[in-house]
Every structure is written in C-alpha cells, then in structure tokens.
Amino acid sequence: MTTSDAPAGRRWRVLLVDDSRDDAELTMIELRHAGIAADCALADSEATLRAALDGPAPDLVLSDLNMPGFDGTHALAIVRERAPAARFVFLTGALEDDADLPDADGVLLKHELHALPTLVRALLGS
C-alpha cells in the first residue's frame, strides 16, 4: 500500500526507544507495510533519547519497557518533559502480571505488532 495516513503529504515523526535494532526494524516494517508515512529515528539509551529530542519533536514515541541500564518508565518521564505533545506507547516483549505502568497513551506487546497500525492511527488521528 502506498497511501499515506498523514494529512496532506505530512509524514509522522516516530521515535523508537529500543535497545534491539532488530525489534526497531520490525516495527518500522510494520508501519511501512500498513501504509503509514513515518520518518523513524532510533534511540537506544538515555543519552540518545535526549539527543533525539533536541531536534524536531516526535509525534509518537514507541518505547521498550525493559532495556539494560535504562527503562521505558524513565523514557516516558523524559519525553513528557521535553516533548509533552508527543504520544507515548510502551512496546514491550513482556509485562509482569502486577506491572504498575505510568500513564502512557498505550501499551502493546511486541508479539502483537500486527495491532500497531490501528493503534497509531487512533493516536495520531488519521
């Protein structure tokens, strides 16, 4: 599919916060195959997240929850401070049954990646 979901030729700015380049690539492929026009950037640490937020603010942040030396909860706090209008979704491999997640715009398990385009469209209003 080559149609764009972004208004009038606009491309969505998506920031992927993940320590796995393979998982980030699968996420980008899912968005592309769904026809979602997105310019994606990858951050794999607190330093690269902060650097990414120094540029144009993302429309959407998709963040892993568990990363070595850094976690999605901290990523959410940084994004809310530096890019408060950005939508934020935890995209994680597993959740503990008693997980107490902070208030994000969504949570999606990586094995349910097929549901990502629907969630993205709902969050970005397209």
QUISUL-V292974 format. One record per residue. N is the residue number from 1. RES is the residue in one small letter. OMEGA is omega in whole degrees, -180 to 180 (NA if undefined). Layout:
# QUISUL-V292974
n=N res=RES omega=OMEGA
n=N res=RES omega=OMEGA
This chain:
# QUISUL-V292974
n=1 res=m omega=-178
n=2 res=t omega=-180
n=3 res=t omega=-180
n=4 res=s omega=176
n=5 res=d omega=-179
n=6 res=a omega=-179
n=7 res=p omega=170
n=8 res=a omega=176
n=9 res=g omega=179
n=10 res=r omega=175
n=11 res=r omega=178
n=12 res=w omega=174
n=13 res=r omega=-178
n=14 res=v omega=178
n=15 res=l omega=178
n=16 res=l omega=178
n=17 res=v omega=-174
n=18 res=d omega=178
n=19 res=d omega=180
n=20 res=s omega=177
n=21 res=r omega=179
n=22 res=d omega=179
n=23 res=d omega=178
n=24 res=a omega=179
n=25 res=e omega=178
n=26 res=l omega=178
n=27 res=t omega=179
n=28 res=m omega=178
n=29 res=i omega=180
n=30 res=e omega=179
n=31 res=l omega=-179
n=32 res=r omega=-180
n=33 res=h omega=178
n=34 res=a omega=179
n=35 res=g omega=179
n=36 res=i omega=-180
n=37 res=a omega=-175
n=38 res=a omega=169
n=39 res=d omega=-174
n=40 res=c omega=173
n=41 res=a omega=-178
n=42 res=l omega=172
n=43 res=a omega=-178
n=44 res=d omega=179
n=45 res=s omega=177
n=46 res=e omega=-179
n=47 res=a omega=-179
n=48 res=t omega=174
n=49 res=l omega=180
n=50 res=r omega=179
n=51 res=a omega=179
n=52 res=a omega=-179
n=53 res=l omega=174
n=54 res=d omega=179
n=55 res=g omega=177
n=56 res=p omega=-178
n=57 res=a omega=177
n=58 res=p omega=172
n=59 res=d omega=-174
n=60 res=l omega=173
n=61 res=v omega=176
n=62 res=l omega=-172
n=63 res=s omega=169
n=64 res=d omega=-179
n=65 res=l omega=-175
n=66 res=n omega=178
n=67 res=m omega=179
n=68 res=p omega=177
n=69 res=g omega=-176
n=70 res=f omega=179
n=71 res=d omega=-177
n=72 res=g omega=178
n=73 res=t omega=178
n=74 res=h omega=177
n=75 res=a omega=179
n=76 res=l omega=-180
n=77 res=a omega=180
n=78 res=i omega=-179
n=79 res=v omega=180
n=80 res=r omega=179
n=81 res=e omega=-171
n=82 res=r omega=-180
n=83 res=a omega=-171
n=84 res=p omega=-180
n=85 res=a omega=-178
n=86 res=a omega=173
n=87 res=r omega=-174
n=88 res=f omega=180
n=89 res=v omega=170
n=90 res=f omega=178
n=91 res=l omega=-168
n=92 res=t omega=-180
n=93 res=g omega=-178
n=94 res=a omega=175
n=95 res=l omega=173
n=96 res=e omega=180
n=97 res=d omega=-178
n=98 res=d omega=-178
n=99 res=a omega=178
n=100 res=d omega=-176
n=101 res=l omega=174
n=102 res=p omega=-174
n=103 res=d omega=176
n=104 res=a omega=180
n=105 res=d omega=178
n=106 res=g omega=176
n=107 res=v omega=180
n=108 res=l omega=176
n=109 res=l omega=-176
n=110 res=k omega=179
n=111 res=h omega=176
n=112 res=e omega=-175
n=113 res=l omega=178
n=114 res=h omega=-180
n=115 res=a omega=-177
n=116 res=l omega=-178
n=117 res=p omega=179
n=118 res=t omega=179
n=119 res=l omega=180
n=120 res=v omega=180
n=121 res=r omega=179
n=122 res=a omega=-177
n=123 res=l omega=-176
n=124 res=l omega=175
n=125 res=g omega=180
n=126 res=s omega=NA
